[in-house]
Every structure is written in structure tokens, then in C-alpha cells.
């Protein structure tokens, strides 16, 4: 991923909203959104898949883990011997390490510079970790944004996407309405003014064409390959999560959409006082089509006290 905005507990009806773009060379092969099992083991993963190195840029598991990775923009030649950053996501999704043990093992693995956003909803935790940071930082409720700098670094496209996520949450009446607004935000091709551009050492011309949310390089070889949404909606006592992926080709071809639905996901984190039994996650098959083809959901009419997706700091 090269751009994302994440809203956690920022809206009563939609407690989890993730909107992200993956930018990559078009010649690098990839599979579209689907459930698949990594060769290294672990639970099935719902994600797109990098067919070159076998990892993924954004994925989740039925067990309640989610992760995404971005590169950090630097004027350095890539190390061809470095392990793929997509493998970091799969290591987190395996679910066999706590955050305090996971981060040191990844930090010493020799990856190119990266950002990682990782959540374990069964533990009520979400954090950001960067290869240039000493330790992970817990993500609290609200809206955060990330591109190829640090978390919430105010690059123009990060600011714009966060603003449009907030506007979409304020205005949307249904999941499909919200998804349409977020897809439009991710398709923004507005070039930022030179005065607002970051200085990452790659030169002004490249900073310009990399400044929109939706990217196409002048030679057409690099750009936004897919847009992904993860939207959790409260329906009475349950959460229903919709995952959308819209994929793009280098040319003017039709953008393809896939959608998957998970019931009772994300799972609730558990407290010592909890007595309600755990529910298994039900998953629909992946469908293709247009957003408008899916029926609109109705908003619950009765307000009730709801649990945050994030564990309170005093319960860690």
C-alpha cells in the first residue's frame, strides 16, 4: 500500500473504516482479492496477493487480525537481496506472536524501509510501526493517515484522504453509499501545489506525479493497481464487515470490483468479566459487480451502549 486512511471508533454505526491504495509497477504480477492459505502456514487470509514474492500488501484473517504495509520513500537504490515487505503482513496474520515480540523480530529481518499498521481485534489492539522508529506506537480512536512517510505526516494526499473519509462518514446513509464516496476519494488525481510537496530526495518532478491519491507515472509503467475498502457496520448486536477491492490496469480497461462479507467480524476483545460466548465468523463468497447492485442496509433505530473496538488503555 502507498496510501491509507483508517477510522477506528470514529463513527457509531461504522466503527472500522479503512480506505487504501496500492501503488506498484504494472508488470509485477498479482492476484485479486480472495481467501488463500500462505505457503508458510497459518490461517487463511483474505487479501490480494503478490505473485512475485508471495506476500500481500493488505490482508485480514477470520481470527481477527488485520495488517497493511507501505514502503518509506527514500532516494536510495533498492536492495535486491532484501526480503519482500509483503511477508511482514503474513507474519503478523499468522497470529503466533504478541506485538511486543513481533516487532523486534521484524525490525532485525533486513527489510527495505517500511511502515506497518497491524491490528489484533481479539485483543483490542492496533498499532503503527516503522522501520525508522524505535518502537511501535499504539493507534487510538479517531482517523489516522499514512503514505510513504510517518503516520499522520501531513502530505497533501494524506490530509485530503482523511478529510474525505470524515466527510463520507458524516454523509453516508448506507454501506454502499459510504463505499462509493470512499472509492471516489481514492480515485482523486489532484496534483498538489509545489509548495506543499514533501522533500524525500527524489526530485520535484517525481514528487509532483506521486502527489495524487490515484497515481499514473508519465511512462505508464507504475501507478495505482488497486483500491481497497474495509467497512464494518453495526447491525443491532452484530458487526458485518464488507471488504471491497477495485483493480486497475495500465491502460484504459474497465476497473474490476470484488466484494466479500464477514459476519461477526471484527470479533470483540475479551475481558475477564465477559460471559457472552464467542461466535464463529461467517464468511460469504467473493462477488463481482458494481457497488449499486448490492442492497442497502437499514440503520438500527434503537441506540444502545456499544463496545469500542479498542481496549481501554487501563485494561492493557
PyMOL commands that set and color helices and strands:
alter all, ss='L'
color gray80, all
select helices_A, chain A and resi 86-93+99-107+156-171+175-186+194-196+204-209+291-293+313-315
alter helices_A, ss='H'
color red, helices_A
select strands_A, chain A and resi 3-8+16-25+30-36+45-50+58-60+65-71+114-120+125-130+137-138+142-146+222-235+238-247+256-263+282-283+287-288
alter strands_A, ss='S'
color yellow, strands_A
deselect
rebuild
show_as cartoon
